[in-house]
Amino acid sequence: MIFDLDIVEPIKPERIVANLLCRVPRSYGHILAVLDTGSPSTIISARDALILRLSTNNLQDSKPISGFGRGQLPSKHFRNFIFFMKSRNGEAKEFKLDVSIADASGLSEDFRNSAYLLPSIIGLDFLNQFGLKLYVDLKNNTAYLEMNEENI
Amino acid sequence: MTEQTEVLNEFKALEAGSSFISKNFKMLQGNYPDQFIAIEDSNVVANASDLNEILSKVEEKKKNLSQLIIEFIPSGNVITVY
């Protein structure tokens, strides 16, 4: 089963994006998640959490998220986050994955607005848990995830 | 309607919006630098420099959030890494 990915290309190849459909109860909606092999974890951004009205009130704290710079972003652990991806042959495949949700609720307005600029991220845990292989061919503008039959 | 059919219908809107962003990113960067935009099908239905502001605009227009893509369009003046 193959899941095509979008290559967003303003001037030169910039990022590879997966189209996800969130189906957590009461939080249906779209997520454009950047595929990031530099991230060990899948992270739902503070922006998408707000748009999807994902409640983080009763969730346990997860490890803070850090990147470039000195700051860290608090996060919550969300068990069994449910989303779909559409395969190349037109089938919708459901995935359940524990994810971190960036939690901007306790931040000052400036930091919160900065946190809202960051996208959701598909990390290596997703590829690992579902046995997905990632193919990228920027020259031919092609990127996709491939799932072996035994993992379907 | 089965869940599979329902989900596939929702994917149509998502793919149209996502494809619009990929194919028109340079235009969007020129028109909406460092702004949030809301895409419905292949149309920009709202823009704002702040996430809460665009959510208010979308609400005022009585748009269904689950049918929209809301994205931030960086100006391109910085290298964005995640």
gemmi code that builds the backbone of each chain (N, CA, C; Angstrom):
import gemmi

chains = {
    "A": [
        ("MET", (0.856, -1.186, 0.000), (0.000, 0.000, 0.000), (0.897, 1.242, 0.000)),
        ("ILE", (0.596, 2.162, -0.891), (1.446, 3.350, -1.027), (0.655, 4.608, -0.686)),
        ("PHE", (1.271, 5.489, 0.096), (0.649, 6.774, 0.458), (1.500, 7.892, -0.132)),
        ("ASP", (0.972, 8.575, -1.139), (1.732, 9.666, -1.757), (1.808, 10.860, -0.829)),
        ("LEU", (2.932, 11.540, -0.891), (3.166, 12.728, -0.079), (3.292, 13.928, -1.001)),
        ("ASP", (2.957, 15.112, -0.502), (3.079, 16.339, -1.298), (4.441, 16.967, -1.074)),
        ("ILE", (5.031, 17.474, -2.144), (6.268, 18.245, -2.008), (5.902, 19.702, -2.240)),
        ("VAL", (5.993, 20.502, -1.189), (5.688, 21.933, -1.304), (6.927, 22.608, -1.856)),
        ("GLU", (6.773, 23.255, -2.989), (7.931, 23.708, -3.739), (7.801, 25.173, -4.150)),
        ("PRO", (8.090, 26.093, -3.250), (7.988, 27.496, -3.622), (9.053, 27.900, -4.635)),
        ("ILE", (10.297, 27.636, -4.349), (11.388, 27.968, -5.263), (12.252, 26.739, -5.455)),
        ("LYS", (12.596, 26.132, -4.377), (13.335, 24.871, -4.396), (12.593, 23.931, -3.451)),
        ("PRO", (12.860, 22.626, -3.520), (12.135, 21.719, -2.626), (12.259, 22.169, -1.188)),
        ("GLU", (11.138, 22.360, -0.547), (11.168, 22.944, 0.787), (10.742, 21.967, 1.872)),
        ("ARG", (9.647, 21.264, 1.653), (9.207, 20.336, 2.689), (8.285, 19.288, 2.095)),
        ("ILE", (8.229, 18.161, 2.784), (7.389, 17.053, 2.335), (6.251, 16.915, 3.333)),
        ("VAL", (5.047, 16.878, 2.803), (3.865, 17.006, 3.650), (2.932, 15.818, 3.457)),
        ("ALA", (2.396, 15.318, 4.565), (1.401, 14.243, 4.521), (0.026, 14.823, 4.817)),
        ("ASN", (-0.956, 14.421, 4.033), (-2.349, 14.837, 4.261), (-3.001, 13.856, 5.231)),
        ("LEU", (-3.347, 14.345, 6.385), (-3.983, 13.494, 7.394), (-5.388, 13.985, 7.665)),
        ("LEU", (-6.235, 13.034, 7.979), (-7.598, 13.385, 8.377), (-7.775, 12.910, 9.813)),
        ("CYS", (-7.859, 13.863, 10.734), (-8.002, 13.528, 12.149), (-9.433, 13.067, 12.414)),
        ("ARG", (-9.577, 11.934, 13.102), (-10.915, 11.429, 13.411), (-11.052, 11.110, 14.896)),
        ("VAL", (-10.343, 11.872, 15.694), (-10.544, 11.748, 17.134), (-11.970, 12.239, 17.413)),
        ("PRO", (-12.757, 11.505, 18.236), (-14.127, 11.933, 18.494), (-14.211, 13.419, 18.871)),
        ("ARG", (-15.131, 14.131, 18.266), (-15.373, 15.575, 18.456), (-14.248, 16.454, 17.921)),
        ("SER", (-13.271, 15.869, 17.235), (-12.156, 16.663, 16.708), (-11.837, 16.241, 15.275)),
        ("TYR", (-12.851, 16.260, 14.438), (-12.611, 15.892, 13.047), (-12.021, 17.083, 12.291)),
        ("GLY", (-11.081, 16.812, 11.412), (-10.547, 17.891, 10.592), (-9.248, 17.500, 9.906)),
        ("HIS", (-8.723, 18.459, 9.174), (-7.541, 18.212, 8.353), (-6.253, 18.603, 9.065)),
        ("ILE", (-5.214, 17.859, 8.788), (-3.878, 18.224, 9.258), (-2.907, 18.054, 8.102)),
        ("LEU", (-2.146, 19.094, 7.805), (-1.024, 18.954, 6.867), (0.221, 18.817, 7.726)),
        ("ALA", (0.763, 17.618, 7.795), (1.878, 17.355, 8.705), (3.180, 17.239, 7.911)),
        ("VAL", (4.187, 17.939, 8.381), (5.501, 17.869, 7.738), (6.170, 16.558, 8.121)),
        ("LEU", (6.681, 15.846, 7.136), (7.394, 14.612, 7.412), (8.824, 14.960, 7.799)),
        ("ASP", (9.199, 14.646, 9.030), (10.474, 15.113, 9.576), (11.266, 13.925, 10.109)),
        ("THR", (12.252, 13.474, 9.328), (13.055, 12.329, 9.786), (14.020, 12.745, 10.894)),
        ("GLY", (14.070, 14.034, 11.200), (14.887, 14.500, 12.321), (14.134, 14.471, 13.633)),
        ("SER", (12.850, 14.125, 13.571), (12.060, 14.089, 14.797), (11.755, 12.640, 15.182)),
        ("PRO", (12.114, 12.224, 16.421), (11.800, 10.851, 16.827), (10.305, 10.644, 17.059)),
        ("SER", (9.588, 11.739, 17.313), (8.173, 11.624, 17.709), (7.252, 12.369, 16.761)),
        ("THR", (6.023, 11.885, 16.714), (4.972, 12.591, 15.975), (4.336, 13.616, 16.906)),
        ("ILE", (4.214, 14.826, 16.408), (3.758, 15.939, 17.244), (2.592, 16.643, 16.560)),
        ("ILE", (1.506, 16.788, 17.283), (0.397, 17.609, 16.792), (0.653, 19.028, 17.293)),
        ("SER", (0.693, 19.960, 16.355), (1.071, 21.328, 16.704), (0.010, 22.003, 17.570)),
        ("ALA", (0.441, 23.049, 18.262), (-0.500, 23.846, 19.062), (-1.569, 24.445, 18.156)),
        ("ARG", (-1.163, 24.811, 16.942), (-2.121, 25.384, 15.979), (-3.196, 24.371, 15.616)),
        ("ASP", (-2.781, 23.158, 15.226), (-3.775, 22.150, 14.839), (-4.621, 21.720, 16.034)),
        ("ALA", (-3.996, 21.674, 17.221), (-4.768, 21.315, 18.419), (-5.884, 22.333, 18.651)),
        ("LEU", (-5.567, 23.613, 18.430), (-6.585, 24.662, 18.618), (-7.670, 24.569, 17.544)),
        ("ILE", (-7.232, 24.401, 16.292), (-8.195, 24.332, 15.182), (-9.115, 23.120, 15.341)),
        ("LEU", (-8.540, 22.005, 15.777), (-9.330, 20.775, 15.924), (-10.084, 20.718, 17.254)),
        ("ARG", (-9.865, 21.747, 18.089), (-10.499, 21.778, 19.415), (-10.151, 20.533, 20.229)),
        ("LEU", (-8.885, 20.114, 20.123), (-8.440, 18.962, 20.907), (-8.289, 19.398, 22.359)),
        ("SER", (-8.955, 18.713, 23.246), (-8.849, 19.072, 24.655), (-7.626, 18.397, 25.268)),
        ("THR", (-6.797, 19.190, 25.925), (-5.606, 18.620, 26.564), (-5.729, 18.644, 28.081)),
        ("ASN", (-6.912, 19.024, 28.567), (-7.087, 19.232, 30.013), (-6.764, 18.011, 30.857)),
        ("ASN", (-7.212, 16.842, 30.400), (-7.033, 15.656, 31.237), (-5.870, 14.776, 30.798)),
        ("LEU", (-5.000, 15.326, 29.965), (-3.878, 14.534, 29.471), (-2.652, 14.707, 30.363)),
        ("GLN", (-1.846, 13.649, 30.404), (-0.610, 13.729, 31.188), (0.453, 14.523, 30.436)),
        ("ASP", (1.328, 15.155, 31.210), (2.439, 15.861, 30.579), (3.326, 14.880, 29.836)),
        ("SER", (3.848, 15.338, 28.715), (4.830, 14.559, 27.976), (6.143, 15.334, 27.990)),
        ("LYS", (7.149, 14.791, 27.318), (8.440, 15.495, 27.304), (8.298, 16.815, 26.563)),
        ("PRO", (8.952, 17.880, 27.051), (8.908, 19.138, 26.306), (9.572, 18.994, 24.943)),
        ("ILE", (9.137, 19.835, 24.024), (9.649, 19.784, 22.653), (10.689, 20.883, 22.490)),
        ("SER", (11.830, 20.521, 21.928), (12.836, 21.557, 21.674), (13.373, 21.406, 20.266)),
        ("GLY", (13.899, 22.491, 19.746), (14.505, 22.476, 18.416), (15.668, 23.430, 18.425)),
        ("PHE", (15.789, 24.221, 17.390), (16.815, 25.251, 17.410), (16.426, 26.300, 18.440)),
        ("GLY", (17.421, 27.003, 18.968), (17.136, 28.017, 19.973), (17.134, 27.391, 21.347)),
        ("ARG", (16.862, 28.197, 22.357), (17.015, 27.739, 23.727), (15.682, 27.360, 24.365)),
        ("GLY", (14.595, 27.724, 23.724), (13.301, 27.508, 24.356), (12.803, 26.076, 24.221)),
        ("GLN", (11.852, 25.737, 25.071), (11.172, 24.448, 24.984), (9.675, 24.693, 25.015)),
        ("LEU", (8.957, 23.786, 24.368), (7.507, 23.920, 24.298), (6.897, 22.763, 25.090)),
        ("PRO", (6.062, 23.058, 26.094), (5.439, 21.966, 26.853), (4.577, 21.099, 25.930)),
        ("SER", (4.396, 19.850, 26.314), (3.521, 18.998, 25.499), (2.751, 18.033, 26.383)),
        ("LYS", (1.698, 17.480, 25.812), (0.854, 16.507, 26.505), (0.885, 15.191, 25.729)),
        ("HIS", (0.693, 14.103, 26.459), (0.699, 12.778, 25.833), (-0.733, 12.383, 25.470)),
        ("PHE", (-0.956, 12.121, 24.198), (-2.297, 11.740, 23.734), (-2.222, 10.291, 23.245)),
        ("ARG", (-2.912, 9.404, 23.966), (-2.889, 7.984, 23.584), (-3.873, 7.721, 22.441)),
        ("ASN", (-3.467, 6.883, 21.529), (-4.351, 6.436, 20.446), (-4.978, 7.582, 19.649)),
        ("PHE", (-4.146, 8.487, 19.212), (-4.612, 9.533, 18.303), (-5.007, 8.842, 16.986)),
        ("ILE", (-6.214, 9.131, 16.503), (-6.723, 8.414, 15.320), (-6.695, 9.334, 14.109)),
        ("PHE", (-6.073, 8.854, 13.046), (-6.131, 9.614, 11.797), (-6.120, 8.664, 10.605)),
        ("PHE", (-6.538, 9.209, 9.473), (-6.561, 8.430, 8.241), (-5.569, 9.021, 7.240)),
        ("MET", (-5.025, 8.153, 6.388), (-4.308, 8.591, 5.196), (-4.942, 7.877, 4.010)),
        ("LYS", (-4.901, 8.538, 2.868), (-5.487, 7.929, 1.673), (-4.377, 7.306, 0.831)),
        ("SER", (-4.581, 6.052, 0.466), (-3.551, 5.357, -0.307), (-3.675, 5.714, -1.791)),
        ("ARG", (-2.624, 5.371, -2.528), (-2.611, 5.685, -3.963), (-3.770, 4.998, -4.693)),
        ("ASN", (-4.198, 3.819, -4.183), (-5.306, 3.127, -4.859), (-6.680, 3.560, -4.337)),
        ("GLY", (-6.713, 4.665, -3.583), (-7.995, 5.265, -3.210), (-8.640, 4.716, -1.955)),
        ("GLU", (-7.863, 4.007, -1.135), (-8.414, 3.448, 0.100), (-8.014, 4.322, 1.283)),
        ("ALA", (-8.942, 4.516, 2.225), (-8.622, 5.278, 3.436), (-8.143, 4.303, 4.501)),
        ("LYS", (-6.953, 4.532, 5.009), (-6.356, 3.626, 6.002), (-6.297, 4.319, 7.355)),
        ("GLU", (-6.813, 3.641, 8.380), (-6.812, 4.232, 9.721), (-5.519, 3.895, 10.464)),
        ("PHE", (-4.995, 4.887, 11.165), (-3.818, 4.689, 12.009), (-4.147, 5.151, 13.421)),
        ("LYS", (-3.648, 4.418, 14.402), (-3.752, 4.845, 15.805), (-2.336, 4.920, 16.346)),
        ("LEU", (-2.013, 6.064, 16.908), (-0.635, 6.291, 17.331), (-0.635, 7.190, 18.561)),
        ("ASP", (0.215, 6.877, 19.547), (0.399, 7.810, 20.661), (1.200, 9.001, 20.141)),
        ("VAL", (0.738, 10.199, 20.432), (1.422, 11.396, 19.921), (1.631, 12.392, 21.064)),
        ("SER", (2.490, 13.352, 20.806), (2.622, 14.496, 21.708), (1.818, 15.639, 21.114)),
        ("ILE", (1.148, 16.373, 21.986), (0.414, 17.557, 21.528), (1.089, 18.786, 22.126)),
        ("ALA", (1.567, 19.661, 21.266), (2.210, 20.884, 21.754), (1.177, 21.689, 22.533)),
        ("ASP", (1.556, 22.086, 23.736), (0.610, 22.764, 24.624), (1.054, 24.209, 24.852)),
        ("ALA", (0.391, 25.114, 24.151), (0.775, 26.529, 24.248), (-0.073, 27.283, 25.260)),
        ("SER", (-0.947, 26.560, 25.966), (-1.934, 27.254, 26.808), (-1.306, 28.072, 27.933)),
        ("GLY", (-0.175, 27.621, 28.450), (0.419, 28.335, 29.578), (1.459, 29.365, 29.175)),
        ("LEU", (1.621, 29.578, 27.890), (2.672, 30.480, 27.421), (2.184, 31.923, 27.365)),
        ("SER", (3.130, 32.851, 27.388), (2.776, 34.256, 27.195), (2.294, 34.432, 25.756)),
        ("GLU", (1.616, 35.549, 25.499), (1.014, 35.747, 24.174), (2.062, 35.661, 23.053)),
        ("ASP", (3.214, 36.283, 23.274), (4.264, 36.279, 22.248), (4.726, 34.862, 21.922)),
        ("PHE", (5.017, 34.087, 22.992), (5.495, 32.721, 22.781), (4.389, 31.847, 22.183)),
        ("ARG", (3.138, 32.112, 22.634), (2.019, 31.322, 22.106), (1.860, 31.567, 20.604)),
        ("ASN", (1.948, 32.828, 20.200), (1.829, 33.138, 18.770), (2.963, 32.508, 17.966)),
        ("SER", (4.159, 32.457, 18.554), (5.275, 31.789, 17.866), (5.002, 30.298, 17.743)),
        ("ALA", (4.447, 29.709, 18.817), (4.150, 28.266, 18.799), (3.121, 27.940, 17.719)),
        ("TYR", (2.198, 28.876, 17.468), (1.155, 28.638, 16.463), (1.711, 28.607, 15.040)),
        ("LEU", (2.945, 29.091, 14.850), (3.526, 29.076, 13.499), (4.025, 27.686, 13.115)),
        ("LEU", (4.243, 26.846, 14.117), (4.852, 25.543, 13.837), (3.808, 24.535, 13.365)),
        ("PRO", (4.163, 23.722, 12.376), (3.208, 22.729, 11.866), (3.245, 21.440, 12.687)),
        ("SER", (2.282, 20.583, 12.448), (2.346, 19.228, 13.000), (3.451, 18.463, 12.275)),
        ("ILE", (3.985, 17.471, 12.972), (5.135, 16.735, 12.438), (4.890, 15.237, 12.514)),
        ("ILE", (5.156, 14.579, 11.406), (5.182, 13.113, 11.395), (6.617, 12.699, 11.667)),
        ("GLY", (6.823, 11.997, 12.774), (8.182, 11.611, 13.155), (8.484, 10.160, 12.814)),
        ("LEU", (9.688, 9.751, 13.192), (10.131, 8.397, 12.861), (9.326, 7.328, 13.592)),
        ("ASP", (8.696, 7.674, 14.724), (7.892, 6.676, 15.440), (6.757, 6.150, 14.562)),
        ("PHE", (6.201, 7.021, 13.729), (5.109, 6.603, 12.840), (5.617, 5.587, 11.810)),
        ("LEU", (6.760, 5.901, 11.203), (7.332, 4.984, 10.214), (7.696, 3.654, 10.874)),
        ("ASN", (8.237, 3.729, 12.075), (8.686, 2.536, 12.778), (7.511, 1.657, 13.204)),
        ("GLN", (6.486, 2.282, 13.813), (5.360, 1.499, 14.337), (4.599, 0.760, 13.246)),
        ("PHE", (4.492, 1.372, 12.077), (3.691, 0.765, 11.012), (4.542, 0.168, 9.898)),
        ("GLY", (5.837, 0.062, 10.128), (6.727, -0.574, 9.146), (6.705, 0.129, 7.802)),
        ("LEU", (6.665, 1.445, 7.843), (6.584, 2.216, 6.591), (7.975, 2.534, 6.049)),
        ("LYS", (8.108, 2.434, 4.743), (9.351, 2.849, 4.080), (9.097, 4.197, 3.418)),
        ("LEU", (10.069, 5.091, 3.551), (9.935, 6.434, 2.968), (10.799, 6.529, 1.717)),
        ("TYR", (10.169, 6.922, 0.611), (10.894, 7.139, -0.645), (10.787, 8.619, -1.008)),
        ("VAL", (11.919, 9.218, -1.324), (11.924, 10.622, -1.749), (12.797, 10.760, -2.985)),
        ("ASP", (12.245, 11.332, -4.035), (12.983, 11.599, -5.267), (12.648, 13.027, -5.685)),
        ("LEU", (13.420, 13.973, -5.153), (13.090, 15.383, -5.382), (13.223, 15.752, -6.854)),
        ("LYS", (14.198, 15.139, -7.534), (14.403, 15.467, -8.945), (13.140, 15.180, -9.752)),
        ("ASN", (12.471, 14.107, -9.404), (11.250, 13.747, -10.129), (9.980, 14.125, -9.359)),
        ("ASN", (10.147, 14.964, -8.335), (9.014, 15.496, -7.585), (8.100, 14.396, -7.025)),
        ("THR", (8.735, 13.370, -6.482), (7.978, 12.225, -5.979), (8.376, 11.919, -4.539)),
        ("ALA", (7.384, 11.703, -3.715), (7.649, 11.236, -2.348), (6.460, 10.396, -1.913)),
        ("TYR", (6.755, 9.271, -1.280), (5.650, 8.446, -0.784), (6.104, 7.537, 0.345)),
        ("LEU", (5.112, 7.037, 1.071), (5.347, 6.042, 2.107), (4.810, 4.712, 1.604)),
        ("GLU", (5.558, 3.655, 1.841), (5.109, 2.332, 1.393), (4.968, 1.403, 2.594)),
        ("MET", (3.813, 0.754, 2.644), (3.549, -0.182, 3.733), (3.509, -1.597, 3.170)),
        ("ASN", (4.278, -2.488, 3.778), (4.281, -3.872, 3.319), (2.974, -4.569, 3.661)),
        ("GLU", (2.647, -5.600, 2.889), (1.386, -6.323, 3.076), (1.213, -6.805, 4.516)),
        ("GLU", (2.298, -7.288, 5.130), (2.159, -7.852, 6.487), (1.800, -6.805, 7.536)),
        ("ASN", (1.991, -5.524, 7.210), (1.657, -4.470, 8.181), (0.276, -3.860, 7.944)),
        ("ILE", (-0.401, -4.253, 6.877), (-1.700, -3.648, 6.544), (-2.787, -4.210, 7.459)),
    ],
    "B": [
        ("MET", (-24.168, 6.101, 4.861), (-22.835, 6.251, 4.294), (-21.815, 5.544, 5.210)),
        ("THR", (-20.977, 4.676, 4.646), (-19.996, 3.988, 5.484), (-18.897, 4.963, 5.872)),
        ("GLU", (-18.165, 4.611, 6.944), (-17.085, 5.517, 7.390), (-16.049, 5.680, 6.286)),
        ("GLN", (-15.768, 4.588, 5.566), (-14.778, 4.643, 4.478), (-15.187, 5.678, 3.423)),
        ("THR", (-16.477, 5.661, 3.030), (-16.965, 6.615, 2.025), (-16.921, 8.034, 2.571)),
        ("GLU", (-17.339, 8.182, 3.833), (-17.354, 9.500, 4.470), (-15.941, 10.076, 4.526)),
        ("VAL", (-14.989, 9.255, 4.928), (-13.596, 9.715, 5.029), (-13.049, 10.066, 3.647)),
        ("LEU", (-13.357, 9.244, 2.658), (-12.853, 9.526, 1.298), (-13.430, 10.832, 0.758)),
        ("ASN", (-14.693, 11.122, 1.082), (-15.285, 12.403, 0.669), (-14.550, 13.574, 1.316)),
        ("GLU", (-14.205, 13.405, 2.598), (-13.475, 14.479, 3.281), (-12.081, 14.648, 2.688)),
        ("PHE", (-11.493, 13.547, 2.233), (-10.171, 13.638, 1.616), (-10.186, 14.471, 0.337)),
        ("LYS", (-11.329, 14.466, -0.365), (-11.412, 15.245, -1.615), (-11.143, 16.715, -1.329)),
        ("ALA", (-11.785, 17.243, -0.264), (-11.592, 18.655, 0.093), (-10.163, 18.894, 0.558)),
        ("LEU", (-9.648, 17.945, 1.334), (-8.281, 18.095, 1.847), (-7.271, 18.111, 0.702)),
        ("GLU", (-7.436, 17.197, -0.230), (-6.476, 17.108, -1.339), (-6.555, 18.328, -2.239)),
        ("ALA", (-7.769, 18.842, -2.456), (-7.911, 20.037, -3.299), (-7.188, 21.210, -2.646)),
        ("GLY", (-7.383, 21.382, -1.347), (-6.742, 22.482, -0.625), (-5.233, 22.323, -0.560)),
        ("SER", (-4.795, 21.104, -0.274), (-3.366, 20.833, -0.150), (-2.654, 21.036, -1.491)),
        ("SER", (-3.282, 20.559, -2.543), (-2.708, 20.706, -3.882), (-2.651, 22.178, -4.283)),
        ("PHE", (-3.687, 22.924, -3.902), (-3.718, 24.367, -4.199), (-2.533, 25.062, -3.531)),
        ("ILE", (-2.272, 24.695, -2.270), (-1.149, 25.320, -1.555), (0.178, 24.952, -2.224)),
        ("SER", (0.364, 23.666, -2.533), (1.634, 23.225, -3.142), (1.890, 23.920, -4.476)),
        ("LYS", (0.845, 24.000, -5.295), (1.022, 24.548, -6.645), (1.088, 26.073, -6.672)),
        ("ASN", (0.553, 26.712, -5.645), (0.476, 28.182, -5.654), (1.241, 28.818, -4.508)),
        ("PHE", (2.215, 28.080, -3.984), (2.883, 28.569, -2.781), (3.558, 29.923, -3.015)),
        ("LYS", (4.180, 30.063, -4.167), (4.892, 31.314, -4.445), (3.908, 32.493, -4.494)),
        ("MET", (2.765, 32.281, -5.137), (1.736, 33.325, -5.203), (1.224, 33.645, -3.786)),
        ("LEU", (0.994, 32.581, -2.995), (0.491, 32.790, -1.631), (1.526, 33.543, -0.795)),
        ("GLN", (2.807, 33.196, -1.011), (3.883, 33.878, -0.298), (3.907, 35.369, -0.647)),
        ("GLY", (3.617, 35.674, -1.907), (3.593, 37.069, -2.346), (2.388, 37.823, -1.806)),
        ("ASN", (1.253, 37.164, -1.768), (0.008, 37.838, -1.358), (-0.240, 37.824, 0.143)),
        ("TYR", (0.239, 36.775, 0.810), (-0.063, 36.623, 2.251), (1.204, 36.301, 3.047)),
        ("PRO", (2.266, 37.112, 2.924), (3.506, 36.771, 3.635), (3.313, 36.838, 5.148)),
        ("ASP", (3.811, 35.805, 5.819), (3.733, 35.721, 7.288), (2.300, 35.861, 7.801)),
        ("GLN", (1.364, 35.284, 7.058), (-0.043, 35.310, 7.488), (-0.614, 33.888, 7.513)),
        ("PHE", (-1.659, 33.741, 8.289), (-2.439, 32.512, 8.246), (-3.485, 32.666, 7.148)),
        ("ILE", (-3.715, 31.586, 6.416), (-4.784, 31.604, 5.420), (-5.707, 30.407, 5.656)),
        ("ALA", (-6.970, 30.603, 5.316), (-7.937, 29.504, 5.377), (-8.324, 29.159, 3.939)),
        ("ILE", (-8.173, 27.879, 3.592), (-8.461, 27.418, 2.235), (-9.706, 26.536, 2.260)),
        ("GLU", (-10.635, 26.859, 1.374), (-11.802, 25.996, 1.173), (-11.785, 25.599, -0.290)),
        ("ASP", (-11.750, 24.311, -0.563), (-11.529, 23.811, -1.924), (-10.242, 24.435, -2.464)),
        ("SER", (-10.347, 25.299, -3.461), (-9.131, 25.926, -3.981), (-9.213, 27.445, -3.845)),
        ("ASN", (-9.863, 27.906, -2.801), (-10.025, 29.347, -2.601), (-9.547, 29.772, -1.220)),
        ("VAL", (-8.900, 30.940, -1.179), (-8.545, 31.528, 0.112), (-9.792, 32.258, 0.614)),
        ("VAL", (-10.359, 31.779, 1.714), (-11.609, 32.375, 2.209), (-11.381, 33.335, 3.373)),
        ("ALA", (-10.170, 33.322, 3.942), (-9.850, 34.283, 5.010), (-8.342, 34.337, 5.177)),
        ("ASN", (-7.870, 35.484, 5.639), (-6.452, 35.609, 5.979), (-6.312, 36.535, 7.182)),
        ("ALA", (-5.258, 36.322, 7.957), (-5.015, 37.149, 9.147), (-3.598, 36.896, 9.626)),
        ("SER", (-3.073, 37.847, 10.375), (-1.699, 37.687, 10.863), (-1.659, 36.913, 12.186)),
        ("ASP", (-2.828, 36.556, 12.685), (-2.893, 35.931, 14.004), (-3.892, 34.766, 13.939)),
        ("LEU", (-3.557, 33.668, 14.595), (-4.399, 32.466, 14.496), (-5.806, 32.693, 15.056)),
        ("ASN", (-5.880, 33.337, 16.216), (-7.214, 33.561, 16.804), (-8.065, 34.466, 15.918)),
        ("GLU", (-7.393, 35.431, 15.244), (-8.123, 36.341, 14.355), (-8.699, 35.572, 13.159)),
        ("ILE", (-7.912, 34.678, 12.583), (-8.437, 33.947, 11.412), (-9.555, 32.993, 11.849)),
        ("LEU", (-9.441, 32.430, 13.047), (-10.515, 31.555, 13.531), (-11.809, 32.356, 13.731)),
        ("SER", (-11.665, 33.601, 14.201), (-12.854, 34.470, 14.363), (-13.469, 34.777, 13.003)),
        ("LYS", (-12.605, 35.093, 12.018), (-13.117, 35.420, 10.677), (-13.852, 34.230, 10.057)),
        ("VAL", (-13.283, 33.048, 10.245), (-13.899, 31.831, 9.702), (-15.249, 31.576, 10.368)),
        ("GLU", (-15.289, 31.842, 11.673), (-16.535, 31.668, 12.424), (-17.594, 32.671, 11.955)),
        ("GLU", (-17.156, 33.930, 11.752), (-18.086, 34.970, 11.270), (-18.686, 34.577, 9.924)),
        ("LYS", (-17.868, 33.963, 9.082), (-18.341, 33.563, 7.749), (-19.105, 32.244, 7.785)),
        ("LYS", (-19.274, 31.721, 9.003), (-20.016, 30.471, 9.216), (-19.449, 29.314, 8.386)),
        ("LYS", (-18.126, 29.276, 8.302), (-17.465, 28.173, 7.597), (-17.296, 26.999, 8.552)),
        ("ASN", (-17.367, 25.791, 8.006), (-17.163, 24.587, 8.796), (-15.658, 24.325, 8.903)),
        ("LEU", (-15.137, 24.458, 10.124), (-13.685, 24.310, 10.323), (-13.150, 22.976, 9.822)),
        ("SER", (-13.961, 21.927, 9.942), (-13.464, 20.606, 9.556), (-13.317, 20.470, 8.036)),
        ("GLN", (-13.874, 21.432, 7.294), (-13.771, 21.392, 5.833), (-12.683, 22.329, 5.313)),
        ("LEU", (-11.987, 23.005, 6.223), (-10.985, 23.999, 5.818), (-9.579, 23.502, 6.089)),
        ("ILE", (-8.639, 24.088, 5.357), (-7.228, 23.938, 5.713), (-6.760, 25.313, 6.162)),
        ("ILE", (-6.204, 25.374, 7.352), (-5.642, 26.642, 7.822), (-4.132, 26.468, 7.911)),
        ("GLU", (-3.429, 27.280, 7.165), (-1.977, 27.163, 7.084), (-1.311, 28.509, 7.318)),
        ("PHE", (-0.078, 28.468, 7.834), (0.721, 29.681, 7.949), (1.635, 29.741, 6.727)),
        ("ILE", (1.688, 30.908, 6.101), (2.515, 31.084, 4.902), (3.737, 31.934, 5.274)),
        ("PRO", (4.893, 31.300, 5.447), (6.083, 32.083, 5.797), (6.514, 32.965, 4.629)),
        ("SER", (7.089, 34.123, 4.953), (7.465, 35.072, 3.899), (8.601, 34.558, 3.035)),
        ("GLY", (9.374, 33.625, 3.576), (10.521, 33.125, 2.814), (11.784, 33.908, 3.088)),
        ("ASN", (11.689, 34.893, 3.980), (12.872, 35.683, 4.316), (13.765, 35.016, 5.358)),
        ("VAL", (13.277, 33.916, 5.914), (14.101, 33.154, 6.859), (14.069, 31.689, 6.428)),
        ("ILE", (15.080, 30.939, 6.853), (15.077, 29.498, 6.604), (14.305, 28.859, 7.750)),
        ("THR", (13.217, 28.173, 7.408), (12.389, 27.568, 8.447), (12.762, 26.100, 8.611)),
        ("VAL", (13.160, 25.733, 9.816), (13.428, 24.325, 10.103), (12.489, 23.882, 11.218)),
        ("TYR", (12.243, 22.581, 11.268), (11.340, 22.080, 12.298), (12.059, 21.022, 13.113)),
    ],
}
model = gemmi.Model(1)
for chain_id, residues in chains.items():
    chain = gemmi.Chain(chain_id)
    for i, (resn, *xyz) in enumerate(residues, 1):
        res = gemmi.Residue()
        res.name, res.seqid = resn, gemmi.SeqId(i, " ")
        for name, pos in zip(("N", "CA", "C"), xyz):
            atom = gemmi.Atom()
            atom.name, atom.element = name, gemmi.Element(name[0])
            atom.pos, atom.b_iso = gemmi.Position(*pos), 0.0
            res.add_atom(atom)
        chain.add_residue(res)
    model.add_chain(chain)
structure = gemmi.Structure()
structure.add_model(model)
structure.setup_entities()
